[in-house]
């Protein structure tokens, strides 16, 4: 049985890993998140801060997947419901929902609303899966399978932030 740790301990550990990754000291690691029923992996160096879901200010005349604007320590972030953006069910707003601040490193205050965080993953735990590349989704870089047979998708944050569909929130 896995050792239970508090959310604060997890966030402190993750912040330390993110800091060392930014300094080039970390081994290759991936951050696992769940968006809807799908599992996603992000390069630790591309993933940003993880925060509990704050109140979101709705924005009229936007696409259905645009969840609103969040104030994170005095900075405004545009929040996209990642599951709904991909055509899935809207992410439920509950105790496990999180915001992943992905754009700060790339000069954009963008955040993804995800169903839950799944923690740090070792790339060696995964093997390549049959790829079904979709030209309409250049931000989905590859598919992997873990030891339990669960399929994971790699998220290319830079490509997502450059995708015109993601950046155009107007309805």
C-alpha positions in Angstrom: 0.0 0.0 0.0 1.3 3.4 -0.9 2.3 5.8 1.8 -0.3 8.6 2.2 1.0 12.1 2.1 -0.7 15.4 2.5 -1.5 17.7 -0.4 1.0 20.2 1.0 3.8 17.6 1.1 3.0 16.6 -2.4 3.0 20.2 -3.6 6.3 20.9 -1.8 7.9 17.8 -3.3 6.6 18.7 -6.8 7.8 22.3 -6.4 11.3 21.1 -5.5 11.3 18.7 -8.5 10.1 21.5 -10.8 12.8 23.8 -9.4 15.5 21.3 -10.0 14.2 20.5 -13.4 14.3 24.2 -14.3 18.0 24.2 -13.2 18.7 21.1 -15.3 19.4 18.9 -12.3 16.5 16.4 -12.5 16.3 13.2 -14.3 13.7 13.0 -17.0 10.3 12.9 -15.3 6.7 13.2 -16.4 3.7 14.7 -14.7 0.5 12.6 -15.0 -2.9 14.2 -15.1 -6.4 13.0 -15.8 -8.7 15.0 -18.0 -12.1 13.4 -18.4 -11.5 9.7 -18.9 -8.1 10.2 -20.5 -4.7 10.1 -19.0 -2.1 12.6 -20.0 1.7 13.0 -19.5 3.5 16.3 -19.6 7.2 16.9 -19.5 8.0 18.1 -16.0 9.9 21.1 -17.4 6.8 22.1 -19.4 4.3 21.7 -16.7 3.8 24.6 -14.4 2.4 25.1 -11.0 -0.6 23.0 -9.8 -3.2 24.9 -7.7 -6.5 23.9 -6.1 -9.4 25.2 -8.1 -10.1 28.8 -7.2 -13.4 30.6 -8.0 -13.6 31.2 -11.7 -15.1 34.4 -13.2 -17.2 33.4 -16.2 -16.5 35.2 -19.5 -19.5 35.8 -21.8 -19.5 35.0 -25.5 -16.7 32.4 -25.3 -16.6 28.8 -26.4 -18.2 26.2 -24.1 -14.8 24.7 -23.1 -13.5 28.1 -21.8 -14.1 27.8 -18.1 -13.3 31.4 -17.2 -10.7 33.6 -15.6 -8.9 32.7 -12.4 -7.0 35.1 -10.1 -3.9 33.3 -8.9 -1.9 35.5 -6.4 -2.9 38.7 -8.2 -2.3 37.4 -11.8 -5.2 36.6 -14.1 -5.1 33.2 -15.9 -7.4 32.1 -18.7 -8.7 28.7 -17.8 -9.6 26.0 -20.4 -11.5 22.9 -19.5 -9.1 20.4 -21.1 -11.6 17.6 -21.3 -14.2 19.8 -22.9 -11.7 21.4 -25.3 -10.9 17.9 -26.7 -14.7 17.2 -27.2 -15.2 15.3 -23.9 -17.5 15.9 -21.0 -17.0 19.0 -18.9 -14.7 18.6 -16.0 -16.6 18.3 -12.7 -15.8 21.0 -10.2 -15.0 19.1 -7.0 -12.3 18.5 -4.4 -10.0 16.7 -6.8 -10.2 19.2 -9.7 -7.0 21.2 -10.2 -5.6 24.0 -12.3 -2.4 23.3 -14.1 -0.7 26.7 -14.9 1.0 25.7 -18.2 1.6 29.0 -20.0 3.9 31.0 -17.7 7.1 29.4 -18.9 6.0 30.2 -22.5 4.9 33.8 -21.9 1.1 33.1 -21.6 -1.1 33.1 -18.5 -3.0 30.0 -19.6 -4.2 27.2 -17.3 -5.8 23.8 -17.8 -8.7 22.6 -15.7 -8.1 18.9 -15.1 -10.0 16.2 -13.3 -7.2 15.2 -11.0 -3.4 15.1 -10.6 -1.8 11.7 -10.9 1.7 12.6 -9.7 5.2 12.2 -11.1 5.8 9.3 -13.5 9.0 7.7 -14.6 9.3 7.6 -18.4 10.8 4.1 -18.1 7.4 2.8 -16.9 5.9 3.3 -20.3 6.2 1.7 -23.7 5.1 3.1 -27.1 1.5 2.4 -28.1 0.1 2.2 -31.6 0.1 5.8 -32.8 -3.0 7.3 -34.3 -1.5 10.7 -35.1 -4.1 13.4 -35.7 -3.0 16.4 -37.8 -5.8 18.4 -36.2 -4.2 17.8 -32.8 -0.4 18.6 -33.1 -0.2 19.0 -29.3 -0.9 15.3 -28.8 2.6 14.1 -29.5 2.4 10.3 -28.8 0.6 7.6 -27.0 2.2 5.3 -24.4 1.1 2.3 -22.4 1.9 1.7 -18.7 2.6 -1.6 -17.0 -1.2 -1.9 -16.2 -2.1 -1.6 -19.9 -3.5 1.9 -19.4 -3.1 4.2 -22.4 -1.5 7.6 -21.8 -1.1 10.5 -24.2 1.8 13.0 -24.2 0.9 16.6 -24.2 3.1 19.0 -26.1 2.4 22.3 -24.2 4.2 24.5 -26.6 2.2 23.1 -29.5 -1.1 23.5 -27.5 -0.3 27.1 -26.8 0.4 27.7 -30.5 -2.8 26.0 -31.6 -5.2 28.6 -33.1 -8.2 26.6 -31.9 -6.9 26.7 -28.3 -6.0 30.4 -28.4 -9.3 31.5 -30.0 -11.8 31.5 -27.2 -14.5 33.7 -28.8 -17.7 32.0 -29.6 
